[in-house]
Amino acid sequence: AIVSRDGMRIAITRTTDWVAYSLEVINSDGSGLRTILNPAGFAALPRPAESMASAPNQLNWVPGTNKLAMTTRLLFEGPGYQTGDRLYLLDSDTSTIAELLTFSTTWSWHYSYSPDGSKIAISYPDGMDIYSNTGTLIKKPVLVYPFIQTASEYAWVATPTWSADSSQLVAVVPPEMPFADPILNSSVYRLSADGLIGELMFSAPMSYSFEVASVSPDLSKVAFLTPIGLPTDNQSKLRLASIDGISISDYATGTIYNLPIWSTDSSKFYYRIEESGAWVGQSGTAPIILPDFRYARNVVWVDVNRFIGASGPEGGWKLLLGTIGAPTGLIYSAPAAGERLNFSVNR
C-alpha cells in the first residue's frame, strides 16, 4: 500500500498467486474503494509473447496530482528480472491509464520524479536521462557509467536523490567490478536538473548494494559502509562524508547490513547494528540507543525528531513511533507472528 502525499488516498496492489494482480485505490477514511486496474487489465498491457504476465514494479504517486506512475515487471518461466518498456500514468479519479514514456532498447530501468513533479530522472544500466513530466527529453545522457557486474540476474541502475527545490540531484555509482578485492572506489556525482552541469564530487571505497550510499535530503552529506576485517566476519565501518568528500569520518563499526536513514532536516540518521541494536546518530555527537527498535529493519522519518518503524518478528510484528527524548509509541500490533509488516508514510 502507498499513501498519497496529501494523505487522502491509498493505492493497494493485490495478488493471490504472484502472477495475476490488481491495483485499487481507497480514501484514507476507508471509503470509496475502486479498482484502477484489474487482472484482465494487467494481462492486456503490452508485453513480449514469451512472458507469462505483467506485475506492478515501481508504483508511486505523482507529486501534486491524483495520478499514479507505474512500471511493470515482466514475469517469465524460470529466473530473470526484466522491467516492462513503458511508464504508465493511472488517474485515480477516472481510472484511466495512459502511456507517458516508452523505452524499447533497455531491459532494466528506474524512474524518479522531482519533488515538484516537473521532471523525471530515468536511470538504466549505463546511464541516466532527464525528462519533463510531459515526457519531453531534457538531457540525454545527464550521467554515464559502465555496466555494473552484479553477478546476478538483475542490472544495477542509479537511484538519485533530488534536492527539495528540484534543482539538483545526486547519484552514487559503484565500480564496474563491485566485488573486487581489495574493494574499488564508488563515485558521488552532483547534477543539475536541466542537465547542463554535472560534476564528480568524490570517490571512496563503499560496500556494494543496490543503493551504494545514503545521501542526506539537503544533499550536503553522504553516509556509507566500508567492509573491515575478514569477509566472513561481516564487519563494516559506518562512514560520514561531506558531499565534496573533503571531510570523511568513521562513526560506528559492527555488523551493519543496511544504510543509515537520514532525518528530514539532514541532521540525524537512524542505523542498526546486529550486535547492539538500533541507534540515532549525529555527526560530532555520541549516538542515542533505541531499545524498542532493536528489531526494526525498516524505518521512515516523519519529521525532525519522529520516525516510524516496523519491528519484528521477535515477539510479533509491531508498528512503532519513535520520538527523540520521549517514550516509544505503539501504532499497531499484529495479533500473531506472520509475514513481514510493511507500511507507507505520506510526508
N, C-alpha and C positions, 0 to 999 in steps of 0.2 A: 504494500500500500504506500502511496506517495501523497503527502499533504500539499495542497497548493500554497503559494507564498502568502496569500491573504488569509489562510486558514479556513476558508469557506468550503472547499471541496477536497475529496479524497479519491484518487484513482486506485483501482484494485484490479489485479490480474488473478485469474483462477485457472486451475487445471486439475484434472483427476488422474491423468496418465502421462504427463510431461510431454505430450505431443499436441493435443487439442487444447487451445487456450481461448479465454475470453477476456475482454477489457471492459470494466464497468466504472462508473463514477457515481458517488453518493455525496450528498451535502453533509457537512461536519456535524449537523444536529441529528443525523440518521434518516433524514427524509430524502425523497427524490432519487432513489436508486434507478439508474438507467444503464442499459448496455450500449457501449460505444462501438464495440467490435466483437461479434460472437464467433464461435469456432468456424462457422462457414465463411465468415468474413476474413478470418486469418487464412483459411485454406485458399481463398480466392486471390490473395496477394501474389504478385508475380514472383516466381522462384524457378530455379533450374528443374528440369524434368526428373533428374535423378535424385532430387531431395525428397524427404518424407513429408516435411511440413515447415511452416514458419512459426517461430516462437518470439514473444517480445524480448528484446535485448535491452538497449538503453530506452528508458522512459522517464521523461521529466516535464514538468510544467514550464511552458514558455514564459519568461518574465513579463509581467504586466498584462497577461492575457488569460483567457479561459481555455486555451488550447494546450494540448499535449504534443510534445515532439517524441517520435518513436522510431527506432530502428529495429530490425528483426535479426534473429539468429536462425540460420538455415540448419535444419536437422537432417542428418544422413544416417544410414545404417553404419554402425561402427564408429570409431573415434574420428575426431576432426572438429574444428571450430571455424565457422565462416559467417561473416556478417552479410546480411542482405544488402543489395546495392542502392536502396532508397531511404531517404529521410522523409518520414510522413508527419503531417500535422493533422491532429484529430481535434475537432471542435466539440467541447463538452456540452455546449448549448444546443447544437443542431445535430450532433452525432455524425457529422460528415467527415470524410477523410480526403486529404489532398497530398500530392507528392510535391515536396519542395525542392529536393536535390536528388540526383542520381549519380552513382559512382560505379561504372561498369568495369573499370580497369583495376580495381583493388578488391581483395577478398577479406580485408580486415580494416576497420576504421572506427573513429570515435568522434562525436560532436561535443562541443562545449559552448553554450550561449554566454555572451557577456551579461553582467548583472542588469544592465538596462534593456537587454533583449534586442539590441540593434545589430549585433554582429554574432557570427558563429565561427569558431575555430574548428576546422576539420583536420584530424590527425590520421595518418596512415603509416604503413611500415617503414617509410623512408622520408617522411617529412610532414609539414603542416601548412595548410592554406587558411586564408581568412575570407569569409563571405558576409554579405549583408543579410539581414533577416528576410529579405525578399528572394534570396537565392542568387544574387548578383556577385560575381567574383570580385573581391577587392585586391587580393595579392596572392599569387601562386608562384613559387612557394614563399612562405614567410620564414620557414626554417627547414633545413635539410640535415638528415642524419643517416648513417648506414643502417642496413637491415640488421637487427639485433638477433644474435644466435641464442634463442631462448631454450634450446634443447627440449622443446615441447611442441604441441600441436597448434599453439596459438602464436600470433605475431604481435610483438610489442609495438604499441603506438603511444605517443606522448599524451599526457593528461595535463593540460596547462592550468595555471591558477590566474584568474583575472583580478585586476585591481577593482576596488569598489566603484570607481568612476568610469570603468570600462575603457580606459585609455591605454592600458598596458596589460601584458600577460607575461608570466614566467613559466618556462618549461625546463624540466631537468631530464637529461638524456643519459642513459647508461652507455658504457663502452660497447663496441661491436661484439666483443667476447667477454660477457659479464662474469663468466665462471673461471676466468684465467687466474692462475696462481703464480706470482702474487696478484692481488686484486688491482685492476686498472682504474683509471680516473673516470668518473661521471662528470658531466658538464652542465652548468647552470646558465641558461640564456634568458635575457630580458628583451621583449619585443614590443613595438608599438602596435596598437590595434589597427592602424591604417597600413601596416606592413612596410613603412618607409624606413624604420630604424630597427635594427637588431644587433645585439652585442652579446658576446660571451663574457659572463661576469666572473666566473672562476671554475676551476676543475679540482676535484679531490676524490680519493677512494671512497666509494659508498656501496654498502651492501645492496645486492640486486633484488628487486621485486618489481611488480608491475608499476607501482609508484616508487621511484627511487628515493625521493626526499619529500619532506613536508614543508611547504612554503607558507609563511605567515600571511594572513589576509591582506596586510598592508604592503606586502612584497618586500619587506625590509630584512627578513631573516629566513634562514633555511635550517631545518633540523634533519639529521640523517644518522644512519648507523654505519659503523665500520667494524668488521669482524676482528677479534683478537684471539690469540692462542691457537690451539688445535681446532680444526673444523668440527671434530667430534664433541668438543666442549660446548658448542653453540653459544659462545660468549661474544658480546658486542659492546662497543663504546657508543653512547649517545652523544653526538656532537652538535654544537650550535655554531652557526656561521652568519655573519652579516652578508647581505645579498651580493656585496662586491668581493667577498672572500678574504678581505683584509683581516678580519677578526674571526678566528676559529678556535673554539674551546671545547674541552671534554666536560660533560655534565654528569653522566652516570655510566655504570657498567653492569653487566649481568646478562641473563638470558632474556633478550628483548626481541620479540617476533614482529611487533607492529610499530609503525612510525608514530611519533607523537602527534597529538591533535591540538591545534592552536586555539586559544580563546578568541572571541570575536574582535577584541581590541589588539590582538597580537602580543600581549604582554606575558601571557602564561601558556602552558601546554600540559596536556594530560598524557601520561605514559604509564606503561605497565611492565614490571619485571617479574618473571616467573617465580623467582626465589622470595621476593619481598612484597609483592602486591602492587597496588595502584598508587600513583603519585601525581601531584600537580607541581610542576617545576616553573622556575622563572630565572632568567639569566642573572647571575650575581647573587642569587638568594638560595638558601637551603630549601629542598623540596618539602612539600606537605604530604604526609601519608593519608590515604583514603581507605581505611579498613573495610568499609562496607562495599567498596568497589573492587575488592581483590579478584573477583572472578568476572569482572566486566571487561569484555573484549571489544565492544563497540560503543563509542561514546560520541555525543554531539553536544557542543557548547550552545546554550540558549542565549547567553549574553556574556558580559564581562566576568561574572562570578558564579554563574549557574551552568550546570551541564546535566545531561540525561544519559543514562547508560543501562544496557540490558545485562544483568548479572545471572550467571548460571553455568552449567546445570546443577552444580552442587547446591543442595537444599531447594531445588526447583527454580525456575526462571522468575526473575523479578525485574520490573522496570523502576529504576531509582532516579531521584532528583538530588543531585549534589549541589551544595552551596558552600563556597569558601567561608569558613568561620562559623558555620551553622550545622545542626544535625542533618543527617540524610533523610530525605522524604521518600515514602513508598507510593508510587503512582499506580502500580499494578502488580499482582502476584498470581502466577499461574497455579491452578488448583493441584497440579501434579507435574512431575518431571516429564518433559516431552521434547519436541523439536525446538531448535534454537528460536528464541524470541527476537523478531525483527521489528523495527519501528522507524517512523519518519517524523521529522520535526520541521514545521514551517518557520522560516527565520528571515 
